[in-house]
Amino acid sequence: MIMKKYYYDLHIHSCLSPCGDDDMTPNNIAGMGVVAKLDVMALTDHNTCLNCPAFFKTAQANGIVPVAGMELTTAEDIHLVCLFEHLEDALKFSEEVNRRRIPFKNRVDIFGQQMIMNEDDEVIGTDEYLLSNATQITVDEAPQLVETFGGICYPAHIDREANGIVSTLGVFPQEPYFPCAEFHDSEKIAEYKERFPIISDKPVVVSSDAHYLWDISGRLNCFELDVDEETPENIRKKFFERLKNL
């Protein structure tokens, strides 16, 4: 068995997220991934996956393995990263979330634009309702719901005050079950594992939560994996096995 390091950033917002910079287009994100020498990147806009099809094309054209994802805002205002091995499953989940959003008109002058793009970075649509507000999906319901669509979800940036599961609930819960946890600052991992022993046996993800191109992680965080044939599908499969601690 030959182990190889695959460098990743699994939490990136595009210009579809209202808080994402307008320069966070599918091509620019993929291009920055090349500059940063990343192997795997996940697009995780707030409560939608609609820029994932364009990102898949631009990432693959640049030799990066793309992962379709979403940063789901639960009814409790907790952020969860939801990732899908297959793009089609992510888009079906996006439709389900869209049905369970709370419609609130976006104020572009306050919150920012919400642009849907194609692989040529052309605007092909917008979302008129604010994407970053809470949905009707509870934190207890979310893991199983995501799993029914073939995905995996875990708490985002648990070391942050804003929208973190620890700051909101006061604990990292045993129920519902989350297979892993995300940190924004790797220096806080040891502290949180000591405070919450439940995290100790879980895989830990460190990602940027990038809203600007310069936020995207450099060649910092990786998983060591054994991939027999290095196709995007096989690498994604191994990533999901690692996240699920299989």
N, C-alpha and C positions, 0 to 999 in steps of 0.2 A: 504494500500500500504506500503510495507516494502522496504526501500531503502538500498542498499548495495554498498560499495565502491569496485570498480574494478580498480586495479593498472595496468598501461600500460606503454609501450614504443612503439610508432608507427612509429619509423624512425630508422631502423637498416640495416646496410650493411653487406653482406656476402663476402666471398672470391671471388665471381663473380665480384664484383665491383673492378676495378683496384686499387683503393685507400684503399680497405678493406684488413685487415691483413689476411695472409694465415690461421691463427688459427680461423677465423670467419667461421667455418663450421656449417652446420645445427645442428648437435648434440651439438657442443660447445655453440652455441647461445642459444639453448633451455636449456642446462644445466646451463648456467649463469642466465637465466630467473628464474630457480628454486632457485638458490642461492640468487638472488635479490628479491625473493618472488613476482614476477610479475604474474598477471592473464592473461593479453592479450599482445601479441607481434606482430608487423608487420614487415615483411621483405621487404625492399624497396631499392633494388639495382638500380644502375644507368641504366635507359633505358632498363631494362629487368626484367622479372619475372621468369626466368628459374630455379632458385634455390628454388622457392616457393613450388613446389610439395614435395621435400625432407624435407623442413622446416615444412610443414604441418604435415608430419608423425612424425617427431622428437618432435615437440612441443606437439602434442596430446598425444604422448607416455609419455610425462613428465607432463601432466596435465595442459598445458598452451593452451589458446585459440589462434590459429594462425590467422593472417590476411595477405592475399596476397596483395602485393603492389609494388610500383616502385617510384623512384625519377626521374621524367622526367625532362630533360634539354630542355627548349624551344629554338626556333630559336634565341631568344634574350639573351640566356644564363641565363635564370631565372630557378631556381629549384622549381618544384611543386611536392608535395606528392600526389600520386594517390593510392587510396585504393579500394579494391573490396570485397564485401561480399562473393562472390563465387569464388573459385579457378579457375574454368573453364573460367569465364569471364576475370580474370586477364591474363590468358594465351592467350586468343584471342586478348586482347589489346596489349600484348607483341608482338604478331605477327604483328599487325598493326604498332607499333612503329618501329619494326625491318625493315619494308619496307620503313620507312621514316627517317632512320638514314643516316648520311653522312659518308660513309666508309673511315676510316682512320686507317691504320695498327697500331695495338698496339705494342708498344715497351716495352716488359716485363722488360727490364733493367732500363727503365725510369719510366713507369707508374705502373708496377706491373702485377701479373698474373690475369687471369679472368677464374676461375675454376667453371665449372658446376658439381654439386655433387648429389649423391643419398643419401638415408636415412642412409646409412652406412658410410657416409663421404668418399666415394670412388669417385675419379675424373672420370666422364663419358664423359667429353668433355670440350672444351674451346671455347672462342669467340676470333677470330683472329683480329677483328676490335675494336678499342677503344670504350668503352661503355660510357665514361663520357663526351664526347664532345656534342655539340649542335645537336639537331635534326632539321627537317624541320617543326616541329609543332610549331605554334606561341602561345603566351600566350593568345591571344584573342580566338583562336580556341580550346584550350586544354579542358576547362571545359565541353563544350558540347560534344566533342569527347569522353572524359572519360565516360560521362553519357550514351552515346549510348552503351557502353559496360557494363553498369550496375554499374559503379563505381562513386567515388567522388574524386575531387581533390581540393587542397588548397595550397597556397604559403608556401614553406618551410622556416624555420629559418628567419623570416622577420626582426629579430633584428641583423642579420649579414650583413657585407659588401659584402662578396663574394657570388654571385649568389642569393642574396636576392631581392625580388620584390621592396622593398622600396628603397634600395640603387641603383637599376638599373633604376627605373622609377621616383623616387623622391616622390612617393605617394603610398598609398594603393588604387588601382583603384576601382571605383564604377562599371565599366564595364571592363572586363567580371565579372560576379557575382561569388564570392567565398563564400561558406557558413561558412567557419571558417578560422582560421589562426594559423600557428605554430610558437612557440617561442623556442629558444634554452635556453635562460636564463629567468626564471620566474620573476626575479627582474626587468626586463625591460617592463613588461606588462603594468603597470600603465602609464609609460612614453609614450609608443606608443599609448595607448588608448586616451591619452590627445592630442597627436599630430594628430592622425587620428581617429576622432570620429566614422567613419564608422565601426571600429573594435569593438566598445563598445557593440553592440548588437549581436555579433557573438560568438559562442563557441570558446574557446582558447585551443589549444593543446600545451603541453610542452613535447618535446621528445629529445632524446640524439643525433641523427644523428651519432650513434656509428659506428666506423670503426675498433675498437679494443674491445676485450671482456670487458676490464675494463671500457670502456666508457658507457656501457649499464646502463640505469637508475636503481637506486634502487627503493625501495618502496616509491616514492616521489609524483607521479602525478596520479590522479585517476578521474574517473567519478562515480557519485552516480547514480545508476540505479535500477529500479525495474524489476527483471527478474523472471517470474513465475516459470519456469522450467529451471534449470541451465545447459542446454546443450550448447556446443560450438556454435551451430547454433543460438540459442536464444540470447546468450550473444553478438555474432557478430551483430545480427539484432538490438539489443538495442544500441550498440555502434554506428552503422551507423545512427540510428535515432537521437542520441545525436549530432553527427557531423553535421547532416543536420539541426539541431535545430528544430526538429519536436516535 
